[in-house]
C-alpha cells in the first residue's frame, strides 16, 4: 500500500449551537460550545489515518497553544506530522462555526495556513513522495501554493485528489494535474457554471469537468448522495438515512475516506460507497475531527444498520 499525503489547512475550530442564525446586530443565546482541532486539510488527514491509511501531513501552525493542540490531535489520530512546522510570524488558523438545525456557517482566519508556498511543498515531496501515493489538497491554503503543489505532485507521478473548497478559480492549465476533483453543488456551479440538480444536469457538469482536462470528477449532493461518471453513465451513490447532528466534517471525512480507499486500490465507485458510509456516520456526532469514525466503528455501525 502507498500512503496518503495531505497538504492543507490546520485550524482550531470554535463552535457554538443556536436555535436560529443571528441577524445583523442581533445577539442570541447559544449552547454546547466546543473547541476542536479542524481545518479541511487536518480533517481529511485524520479521516484517512483513522480509516487505516498511512497518512502524512504537510502544513504550518503558529507558536501558540492552538498550534500545539492541533498537532497533538493529528498525532493522536495516527497522522505523521514530521512536515508540520511552526510559524514565527502568524498564529494558528481559526474557524468560528455557528451550528443551527444540523447546518453550519463558518468564518475562517487563515493565519499560518497561508505561509507555505509551492516550493515548500515540492521540497517535501522530493523527500517523501513515491509513485503509488495519493496527494490530497484543498483551497484553504494560499491559492498559488495549491496549484503549484498539484503540479509538483504530478511530476512525482502521484495520484492527485483536489477538493477546491472554498471555491476559487482554477487556472485552465492546472486541470491536467488533477486526477480526481471532488466538489459539492455550489463549488460545481462556481467552476462549471452548472448547478447539478438532477441526473441530466449532473451529467452535463461532469462532462464539462472532463472537457476541462480532469481525470475524473465526483459531485457530492448532500442528503441525495454523490455522483460520478463512468464511461457514458452517471453513477449515483445514495446517502444513508442517519440522524443529522452536525455536518461540520462530513465533506472532509468523505474526502479522507476516498483517499484511503484509493490508496488500497479500489475503483472510484467502490471508493464512493465507502466514503458515503464514513460521511454518514460522521454527521451523527458533534465536532470536526472528533466526529470522524475509525474503521472498526464504520464496519460495526453498518453491519448492524444495513443487515
HUJO-V803281 format. One record per residue. N is the residue number from 1. PHI is phi in radians with two decimals (none if undefined). PSI is psi in whole degrees, 0 to 359 (NA if undefined). Layout:
n = <N	N>
phi = <PHI	PHI>
psi = <PSI	PSI>
//
This chain:
n = <1	2	3	4	5	6	7	8	9	10	11	12	13	14	15	16	17	18	19	20	21	22	23	24	25	26	27	28	29	30	31	32	33	34	35	36	37	38	39	40	41	42	43	44	45	46	47	48	49	50	51	52	53	54	55	56	57	58	59	60	61	62	63	64	65	66	67	68	69	70	71	72	73	74	75	76	77	78	79	80	81	82	83	84	85	86	87	88	89	90	91	92	93	94	95	96	97	98	99	100	101	102	103	104	105	106	107	108	109	110	111	112	113	114	115	116	117	118	119	120	121	122	123	124	125	126	127	128	129	130	131	132	133	134	135	136	137	138	139	140	141	142	143	144	145	146	147	148	149	150	151	152	153	154	155	156	157	158	159	160	161	162	163	164	165	166	167	168	169	170	171	172	173	174	175	176	177	178	179	180	181	182	183	184	185	186	187	188	189	190	191	192	193	194	195	196	197	198	199	200	201	202	203	204	205	206	207	208	209	210	211	212	213	214	215	216	217	218	219	220	221	222	223	224	225	226	227	228	229	230	231	232	233	234	235	236	237	238	239	240	241	242	243	244	245	246	247	248	249	250	251	252	253	254	255	256	257	258	259	260	261	262	263	264	265	266	267	268	269	270	271	272	273	274	275	276	277	278	279	280	281	282	283	284	285	286	287	288	289	290	291	292	293	294	295	296	297	298	299	300	301	302	303	304	305	306	307>
phi = <none	-1.36	-2.25	-1.76	-2.00	-1.94	-1.88	-3.08	-1.49	-2.20	-2.27	-1.74	-1.55	-1.99	-2.10	-2.52	-1.79	-2.57	-1.46	-2.66	-1.22	-1.15	-1.56	-1.01	1.37	-1.69	-1.98	-2.13	-1.38	-2.05	-2.76	0.96	-1.19	-2.33	-1.95	-2.64	-0.98	-2.63	1.60	-1.04	-1.11	-1.10	-1.05	-1.19	-1.15	-1.08	-1.06	-1.06	-1.20	-1.06	-1.55	1.89	-1.53	-1.06	-2.28	-2.10	-1.96	-1.97	-2.92	-2.46	-2.18	-1.54	-1.47	-1.40	-1.09	-1.01	-1.06	-1.16	-1.14	-1.11	-1.12	-1.09	-1.14	-1.07	-1.09	-1.13	-1.50	1.78	-1.47	-1.36	-1.90	-0.92	-1.88	-1.77	-1.85	-2.10	-1.42	-1.66	-2.02	-2.27	-1.37	-1.10	-1.06	-2.31	-2.12	-1.79	-2.09	-1.87	-1.83	-2.65	1.03	1.45	-1.85	-2.59	-2.20	-2.27	-2.07	-1.90	-2.09	-1.12	0.95	-1.17	-1.04	-1.61	-1.45	-1.22	-1.99	-1.04	-1.15	-1.08	-1.17	-1.05	-1.13	-1.23	-1.10	-1.01	-1.55	-1.85	-1.31	-2.33	-0.97	-1.52	-1.36	-1.86	-1.85	-2.10	-2.63	-2.38	-2.05	-1.53	-1.56	-1.02	-0.99	-1.19	-1.07	-1.14	-1.07	-1.17	-1.15	-1.06	-1.11	-1.11	-1.09	-1.14	-1.14	-1.63	1.11	-1.50	-1.42	-1.82	-2.03	-2.06	-1.98	-1.34	-2.27	-1.15	-1.11	-2.48	-1.07	-1.99	-0.98	-0.99	-1.37	-1.49	-1.07	-1.15	-1.62	-1.95	-1.37	-2.53	-1.86	-2.19	-2.34	-1.56	-1.13	-1.16	-1.13	-1.07	-1.11	-1.04	-1.51	-1.96	1.42	-2.11	-1.68	-1.42	-1.85	-2.40	-1.05	-1.14	-1.23	-1.11	-1.09	-1.12	-1.16	-1.10	-1.13	-1.16	-1.04	-1.07	-1.14	-1.29	2.00	-1.25	-1.14	-2.45	-2.41	-2.18	-2.00	-1.58	-2.09	1.12	-1.19	-1.54	1.75	-2.63	-2.33	-2.49	-1.95	-2.15	1.17	-1.69	-1.80	-1.69	-1.73	-1.82	-1.91	-1.23	-1.39	-1.86	-1.29	-2.35	-1.11	-1.61	-1.68	-2.83	-1.57	-0.86	-1.87	-1.06	-1.12	-1.23	-1.15	-1.09	-1.11	-1.06	-1.17	-1.00	-1.07	-1.08	-1.19	-1.12	-1.19	-1.49	1.68	-1.32	-1.39	-1.09	-1.12	-1.06	-1.09	-1.13	-1.08	-1.13	-1.10	-1.15	-1.09	-1.12	-1.13	-1.10	-1.18	-1.03	-1.32	-1.46	-2.27	-1.53	1.74	-1.77	-1.11	-1.19	-1.53	-1.36	-1.44	-1.43	-1.00	-1.12	-1.22	-1.11	-1.09	-1.18	-1.12	-1.44	-1.13	-1.37	-1.28	-1.91	-1.28>
psi = <139	197	164	126	119	123	118	193	147	123	161	123	130	108	148	146	145	169	338	150	132	143	173	127	3	140	130	156	134	181	170	48	136	144	131	127	136	219	137	319	313	317	316	322	316	318	312	317	315	331	1	3	136	120	133	143	133	115	178	137	176	180	1	176	322	320	317	318	320	315	316	323	318	311	323	332	354	10	134	121	24	324	29	106	178	135	146	357	327	155	168	145	151	141	126	117	128	123	136	118	36	355	173	157	137	134	129	143	111	322	229	346	332	8	323	142	173	326	325	314	317	320	323	318	329	327	329	325	142	152	332	3	157	128	125	134	167	197	23	347	177	134	310	328	319	314	316	325	320	318	317	319	318	325	338	7	35	154	125	126	118	126	92	70	134	157	126	161	148	122	144	322	354	340	329	343	8	112	325	121	137	121	154	184	319	316	323	314	319	318	330	344	4	128	118	106	324	184	317	315	327	316	319	318	317	322	324	319	318	318	332	343	3	145	301	161	143	135	124	139	27	230	349	358	218	159	150	170	128	108	234	2	147	122	120	127	114	153	171	140	107	160	127	101	315	120	6	310	15	310	321	323	326	314	313	320	321	312	318	314	323	318	341	355	11	155	172	318	317	319	321	318	316	313	326	320	316	314	322	316	326	319	356	1	156	151	184	266	327	341	348	128	158	163	316	330	321	313	317	317	312	340	320	318	328	7	NA>
//
